[in-house]
Structure formats: structure tokens, C-alpha cells
């Protein structure tokens, strides 16, 4: 299986299909890895390989990817991994589709590389509201407990990384002010549970200059099938003219 290495990081990735590139950032919270797409309501790996060049990856310290903890800038560290992989693959402009935590990763990518991210799909984005903060803390601490078995990471490093990564509100990775200035078109499929609050998905769309929301989309198979077609159409519609 392909493995990309740079600096002290090793990233596991897969490529499927052909066409305009779409970076897939999987669900699974801190365990965001390729295999997690199999449980997603809309799984792009199963649906879109005939139309797009799909690039899927295990995030650092999830699945088969490994590396140090960048406690000074956790979200930025993940974005650097993603962009480094795309550079390695010779990809300049691309779409991004993120589910769960992948929505926050996608927004961070747009912030870090606005000229490269053409459009983004956010499927059930995460976000911190008044009552769900403890759920995310429990989640990252469970991930941290697994990492604590590594001799190269100290408990203090893990604590600092997790605390800093999840210390803010909203979508955590970027601010509301950034989303208000976000130039990339966004298609948002809000979640319907405490890990993926409906209000967060709707707020992203309300703030974004070029945002659209799809609801309901996951309450019946007919709606899911329609949503999958809408996602494909959205990605096709935003392929740059010189790439069609």
C-alpha cells in the first residue's frame, strides 16, 4: 500500500479513479482513516471513482500514518500533511470532501491554501456547542491513551496537543470570522446528533459567502441517494473550466 514520507511523518494513502482530484478526509474523529469511509452515510470511495481522482489518506497518528505531535499548531500540522501529500502527487488545485472531523480539516485547508481548494463538501461536520464539549474531550483522551504506549511521546505532549486542538468552539479548526471570508463554494450536509450538531452545519452555511445546505438528506434511502447525486453534481459543477 502506498506510503508517503516527509520530515518525520509517514502518511498512508490510496488513489482511486481518474479526473479532477478530490481529497477525501475521512470521518472517525482522531482516528480519521481510509477504512472509516465504509461506515459513512455517503461513501465517496464507493460512488465517485468513475468521475474523479479520489485521494484518500489516514491522518497522522491514525490508521497506518504516524508522526510526531505538533502541539504548537495541531490543525495546521494536519493541513501541512495533506498539502505535502498533494504536492508529492503533483496535485495543485483540488476539491476536498470531509466527513465528521473531515469538515474541520477541510475548512483549515481552505484557510491555509485558498488558491488550491476549489470547492468543499462537508458531510456531518463536527462542532462544539453548549452541551457537547465533554464528548470531544472523552474522544481525544481515548485516542491519547492509545498513543501513550509509544515511547517517543510523553503524557505531557499528548495532553498539550489534545487540549490545544480542542480548546476553541464552533468548528474548532477555524474561526467564524474566517468562514465569513471563505471564498470557496461549500456544500454542507448537517449532522443530526451531538457529535455532529445540526446547528453547526447550518451556521457554517449562514456565515459562508458561497454556501449551500442540503436537508433533509440522511433520514431515508431516497434522500441519501438524492444527496449522493447532489454531491456529485456540486463537485462536477465546480471543476475549473480549463480542466473540464
N, C-alpha and C positions, 0 to 999 in steps of 0.2 A: 504494500500500500504506500502511496506517495507520502514522503515526509520532507518538509522544508525546514532548513536550519539556518538561523542567523543569530549573531551575537551568542547569547547563552540560551536561546529559545529553540525548541523543536516543535513544529506545528504539523499535525496530521491533517490531510485534506484529500478531497476527491473531486474529480471533474466528470460531468455527465453532459451529453448533448452537444449542441453547437448553435451558434448565433450570437446575438448580443449578450455580453456577460451579465449574470446576476449572482451576486454574492449572497449566499444563504447563511444566516446567523440563527442557529437553532434554539429551540426552547430548552428548558431544563435548568434555568437559573444558573448557579455557579457551575453546574455540571453540563453546561451547554456543549453538546457534541452531536456529531452527524446522526448517530443512531436515535437521538431524541426526536428527529423529524417523523419517525414512524408512528409516533403517538399524537402528532399534531392533527387538528381538525382538517386543515388544508396542508397537505404534504407536497411541496413543490417538486421534490425528487421523483415522486410518483406521477406527476401531472405535466410537467413543463419541459422535460428534456428534449422533446421533439421541436421545441420552439426557441430555446435559449441555451446558452453555455452556462450551465449551473456549476458554481464553485462552492462547495460545502467544506466546512472545517470544524475541527474540535478546538474550542477556545483554550487558551493557555491554562494548564493545570486542570483540564477536563478531558475525558476520554484518553486519547493517546498523545495529547500535546502536553508539553512540560516546559517549565522555565522558572526563573526567579519571580519574586513578588515585587512589583513596583509600587511601594506604599506611598510614595510622594504623589503619584498620579495614576490610580488604578484604572479608571476608564480610559485615560489616554494611552496607557500601556497596551490595553486590548486593541485600541484603534491602530496603534503602530504595528501590532502583529498582523492585523487584517490588511493594512495597506502594504506592508512588506511582502506578504504572500502575493497580493495582486501585482506588485512590481515584479516579483520573481516570475510570475506567469505572463508578463508582458501586457497586462491589462491597464489601460489608462482610465477611460470612463466606464461606468457600470451602474446597474441598478442594485439595490440591496433589498432583500426580503428578510425580515426578522420576526420571530415569534417569541412571545413571553419576554424574557430579558433581551432577546434579539431586537426588540423595538428600541430599547435604550441604547444598545450598541449601534443601531442604525443611525439614531439621531446624533450620537457622538461622532460617527464617521462623517456625517454631513457637516458638522461643526468643524472638524479637522481638515476635511478635504472637499470643500463646497464645489469646486470646479470639476470634481471627478464623479461625485454621486449625482446621477441624472434624475432618479426618482426612487421612492422608497415605499414599500408595503409593510405596515405594522400590524401583525396578527396577534390579537390579545395582548397588547403591551402591558408591562408591569408599571406600577407606580405606587408611591406611598401616600396614603390618605390618613384621616384622623385615627383610624382604628386598626390598621393592618401592619404597622411598623414592627411589632413583635414577631410576626410571621416571617418577615425577611431576616430579622436577626437570628431566629432559630435556623433558618435555611443556611445562612452563610456560616454559622458556627458549626453546623453539621459537616459542611464542606471543609471547614478549617480543621475539624477533628481528624478527618482523613489525611489532610496534608501534614498534620503534626507528627505522623510516622516517618516523615522524611528527615534525614539527619542534617540536611542543608538548610532547613528552615526552623527558626526559633519560635516559641509560643508568642513572644513579643512581636515578631514580624507579622505573624498571622493575625494577631489582634489588631495591630495598627492598620493593616491592609483592609480587613473586613470592616472595621469601624469607619475608616475614611471613605471606603467605597459606598457605604450605605448610610451616610450621615445626613444627606440632604432629603428634600421632599420631592413631590411631583414625580418626574420620570428618573430622577436621581443623577443621571449622567450629564444632563444639560439643564439650563435654567428655562423658565418661562420666557424670559427676555430673548433668549436665543431662538426659541420656537417661533416667536413673533416675527423674527427677522429671517426665518428659514426660507430660502428661495426654491428648494427642491419640492416638486409635487409630492404629496403624501396621500396614500390611501390607507385609512385606518379601519380595522375590524375590531371594535372594542370587545374586551372580555366581559364575563358575566359572573365573576367570583371575586373573593377578597384578594387573591394573589394577582388578579388581572381586572382591576376595578373598571366598571363601565364608565364611571365619571372621568377617569384618566384619559381613556380613548377619546371621549367626546371633547375634553378640554384641549387635547392636542389639536384636534381639527378646528376648534373655535379660535385658537391662537394662530395657527399656521396661515400664512397668506395664500398658499395654494394647497388646501387640504380638502379631502372629501371623506365622508364616513359612510360605511355600509352597515345598516341594521334593518331588521334582524338578519343574521347570517348563519348562526350555528344552532338554531333551535329545531331544525328538521333537515332531512337529507336533501329535500328540494332546495332549501335555502343554501345549504352547503354547496351543492352543485352549482347554483347560480353564482355564489360568491367566488368559487374557483374560476368560473368563466370571467367574472368581472376583474379579478386579479390579473388573469392572463391578458385581457383586453387593455387594462391600465398599463401594464408593462410594455405591451406592443405599441400602444399609442405614444409612449414617451421615449421610444428609441430615437436617437438623434437622426435627423433627415439624411445626413451623409453616411449613415450606417445601415439604412434600410435598402 
